[in-house]
C-alpha cells in the first residue's frame, strides 16, 4: 500500500499484511498519488515527480504544475488537475510534451478518466472533455 501523510510529510509504503512502514519520499505533504508501471507519481513543491515503488531516485516528470488536487494514470498518460491554476493537463508517463486540456476552471479538484473522456469536478460543476 502507498500513501502520503501530513504529519511529518512524505510518501510511504506498507505491506498489506502488516509490518513496517517505509518512507520513500520526505517533504511531500498530503497530496494525491497515482501508480503506473512500477512508479508512484506525486506533487512536491509545485512539480510532478516520480519514484519507483521500491524507492530510489526521484525525478521530475513535469515542472511548475501548481497545486495538484488530483492525479490519474491511464493508458500511458498522466492526467492532473491544478486547483490553484484552474487547469486540467496531461503528459505521457515516459516524458515528452505536456498538454493543456482546459483552463479557466473554478478550482478543479477531482478527476477520472475513461477510454474517451476526462471527467473533473470543480467547486460548482461536474464536467467532461475529450482525452
C-alpha positions in Angstrom: 0.0 0.0 0.0 1.3 3.5 -0.8 0.1 6.7 0.9 1.0 10.2 1.8 0.8 11.6 5.3 0.6 15.2 6.5 2.2 14.5 9.9 5.9 14.7 9.1 5.3 14.8 5.4 6.2 12.1 2.9 5.3 9.3 0.6 5.2 5.9 2.3 4.7 2.2 1.6 3.5 -0.5 3.9 2.8 -4.2 3.4 -0.9 -5.1 3.1 -0.4 -8.0 5.5 1.0 -5.6 8.1 4.5 -4.7 9.2 6.9 -1.8 9.0 6.1 1.4 7.1 8.9 2.7 4.8 9.2 6.4 3.9 10.1 6.6 0.2 10.0 10.4 -0.1 10.5 13.1 2.6 8.9 16.5 2.5 5.9 15.7 0.4 2.8 16.9 2.2 -0.5 15.1 2.0 -1.0 15.0 -1.8 -2.8 12.8 -4.3 -0.8 9.8 -5.7 -1.0 7.8 -8.9 0.7 4.5 -9.6 1.5 3.0 -13.0 4.2 0.8 -14.4 6.0 0.3 -11.1 6.2 4.1 -10.4 4.5 6.4 -8.0 3.6 9.9 -9.2 3.1 12.8 -6.8 3.4 16.5 -6.5 6.1 18.1 -4.4 7.0 21.8 -4.3 4.9 22.5 -7.4 6.5 19.8 -9.6 5.0 16.4 -10.6 7.6 13.8 -9.7 8.0 10.1 -9.9 9.8 7.4 -7.9 10.0 3.7 -8.2 7.6 1.8 -6.0 10.6 0.2 -4.4 12.2 3.6 -3.7 15.3 5.2 -5.1 15.9 8.3 -7.1 13.2 10.9 -7.6 12.8 12.5 -11.0 10.7 15.4 -12.3 8.0 14.5 -14.8 6.5 18.0 -15.2 7.8 21.2 -13.6 5.7 24.1 -12.4 2.4 22.4 -12.3 0.9 24.4 -9.3 -1.2 22.9 -6.6 -2.2 19.4 -7.8 -5.5 18.4 -6.5 -6.0 15.1 -8.4 -3.8 12.7 -10.4 -4.8 9.8 -12.6 -2.6 7.5 -14.7 -4.4 5.9 -17.7 -3.1 4.4 -20.9 0.5 5.6 -20.5 -0.6 9.2 -19.8 -0.7 11.1 -16.5 -3.6 13.5 -16.1 -3.8 16.1 -13.3 -5.9 19.0 -12.1 -4.4 22.2 -10.7 -6.9 23.8 -8.2 -4.8 27.0 -7.9 -4.3 27.3 -11.7 -7.8 26.2 -12.8 -6.4 23.8 -15.3 -6.5 20.1 -16.4 -3.4 18.8 -18.1 -1.8 15.6 -19.3 1.6 14.3 -20.2 3.0 10.9 -21.3 4.4 8.8 -18.4 7.6 8.3 -20.4 8.1 12.1 -20.6 7.5 14.4 -23.6 5.1 17.1 -24.3 2.8 18.4 -21.6 -0.7 19.3 -23.0 -3.2 21.7 -21.5 -6.7 20.1 -21.9 -8.7 23.0 -20.4 -8.1 26.2 -18.4 -10.2 28.9 -16.7 -11.9 26.3 -14.5 -13.2 27.1 -11.0 -10.9 25.1 -8.7 -10.8 21.6 -10.4 -10.5 19.2 -7.5 -11.4 15.7 -8.7 -10.6 13.6 -11.7 -11.5 10.4 -13.5 -10.6 9.1 -17.0 -12.2 6.5 -19.3 -11.4 5.4 -22.8 -12.6 8.7 -24.4 -13.1 11.4 -21.8 -11.6 13.2 -18.8 -14.1 13.9 -16.1 -13.4 16.5 -13.5 -15.2 18.3 -10.7 -14.9 22.0 -9.9 -16.3 23.9 -7.0 -19.5 24.4 -8.9 -20.0 21.6 -11.5 -19.0 18.2 -12.9 -17.5 18.4 -16.4 -16.1 16.2 -19.1 -13.7 16.9 -22.0 -12.2 14.7 -24.7 -8.9 13.0 -23.9 
